[in-house]
Amino acid sequence: MKQQPRSCVTDVSHWCAARRLQHNCDKIEGIWIGSKAAINKLKPENRSLTVNNNTTIKTKDVARDLGVYFDTELSIKQQIAEVAAACFYDIRRLRQIRRRVGQAITTRLVLV
């Protein structure tokens, strides 16, 4: 028999409580994974999950877990965009300090 998503979330909540673990529902991100057609078939009331009858976990199109970005189709587009943005930020910062520290230190920083 297929288990409903709401009961799975409740089971996880009970499991955490039994082991004296607390989870911050404000920080929990939910994501439905599947093809675009399958995701679009979901009814709006089924897109969010309720925990303990009072806390609602809203789902997102992109969720982050352990620093890795996942989207509904498990593509790496968002992960690539985030890594590229971080690299461009670091390159801009190196460019700003390059004029102040000199060529030798800049070369060492780039090689590290």
C-alpha positions as CSV (number, residue, x, y, z in Angstrom):
1,M,0.0,0.0,0.0
2,K,1.3,3.4,-1.0
3,Q,2.0,5.7,2.0
4,Q,0.8,9.3,1.9
5,P,3.5,12.1,2.1
6,R,1.8,13.7,5.1
7,S,2.2,10.5,7.1
8,C,5.8,10.1,6.1
9,V,6.5,13.7,7.4
10,T,4.6,12.9,10.6
11,D,6.6,9.7,11.0
12,V,9.9,11.6,10.7
13,S,8.6,14.1,13.3
14,H,7.7,11.3,15.7
15,W,11.1,9.6,15.1
16,C,12.9,12.9,16.0
17,A,10.8,13.4,19.1
18,A,11.4,9.8,20.3
19,R,15.2,10.5,20.1
20,R,14.9,13.9,21.8
21,L,15.9,15.6,18.6
22,Q,14.3,18.9,17.6
23,H,13.9,20.2,14.1
24,N,13.3,23.8,13.2
25,C,10.3,23.8,10.9
26,D,11.2,27.4,9.8
27,K,14.4,26.1,8.2
28,I,13.0,22.9,6.6
29,E,12.8,23.0,2.9
30,G,10.6,20.6,1.0
31,I,10.9,19.7,-2.6
32,W,8.9,17.4,-4.9
33,I,11.2,15.5,-7.4
34,G,9.9,14.4,-10.7
35,S,9.3,15.5,-14.3
36,K,7.7,18.8,-15.0
37,A,4.6,17.0,-16.1
38,A,4.3,15.0,-12.9
39,I,5.0,18.1,-10.7
40,N,2.3,20.1,-12.6
41,K,-0.2,17.3,-11.9
42,L,0.0,17.9,-8.2
43,K,-2.9,19.7,-6.7
44,P,-2.1,23.0,-5.0
45,E,-3.2,21.7,-1.6
46,N,-0.8,18.7,-2.0
47,R,2.2,20.9,-2.6
48,S,2.8,21.7,1.0
49,L,3.1,19.4,4.0
50,T,1.7,19.8,7.5
51,V,3.6,18.6,10.5
52,N,2.1,18.2,13.9
53,N,-1.2,19.6,12.7
54,N,0.1,23.2,13.1
55,T,3.3,23.7,11.1
56,T,3.2,23.8,7.3
57,I,6.3,23.1,5.3
58,K,6.2,24.8,2.0
59,T,7.9,23.2,-1.0
60,K,10.3,25.0,-3.3
61,D,11.5,24.5,-6.8
62,V,15.1,24.5,-5.5
63,A,16.3,23.2,-2.1
64,R,19.8,23.2,-0.6
65,D,21.1,20.2,1.4
66,L,24.7,20.1,2.7
67,G,25.7,22.9,0.3
68,V,24.3,21.2,-2.8
69,Y,21.4,22.7,-4.7
70,F,18.7,20.3,-5.9
71,D,15.8,21.2,-8.2
72,T,12.7,19.3,-9.0
73,E,14.2,17.5,-12.0
74,L,17.5,16.8,-10.3
75,S,19.5,18.8,-12.9
76,I,22.6,20.6,-11.9
77,K,21.7,24.0,-13.4
78,Q,21.2,25.7,-10.1
79,Q,24.3,24.2,-8.6
80,I,26.4,25.4,-11.5
81,A,24.9,28.9,-11.2
82,E,25.7,29.1,-7.5
83,V,29.3,27.8,-7.9
84,A,29.9,30.2,-10.7
85,A,28.5,33.1,-8.7
86,A,30.8,32.3,-5.8
87,C,33.8,32.0,-8.1
88,F,33.1,35.4,-9.7
89,Y,32.8,36.9,-6.3
90,D,36.2,35.6,-5.3
91,I,37.8,36.7,-8.6
92,R,36.4,40.3,-8.0
93,R,37.8,40.3,-4.5
94,L,41.2,39.2,-5.8
95,R,41.1,41.9,-8.4
96,Q,40.4,44.5,-5.7
97,I,43.4,43.5,-3.5
98,R,45.8,42.8,-6.3
99,R,46.6,46.5,-6.6
100,R,47.4,46.7,-2.9
101,V,49.5,43.6,-2.3
102,G,51.7,43.3,-5.4
103,Q,52.3,40.7,-8.0
104,A,54.2,38.2,-5.9
105,I,51.5,37.8,-3.2
106,T,48.7,37.9,-5.9
107,T,50.4,35.0,-7.7
108,R,50.6,33.0,-4.4
109,L,47.0,33.6,-3.7
110,V,45.9,32.4,-7.1
111,L,48.0,29.2,-6.9
112,V,46.6,28.3,-3.5
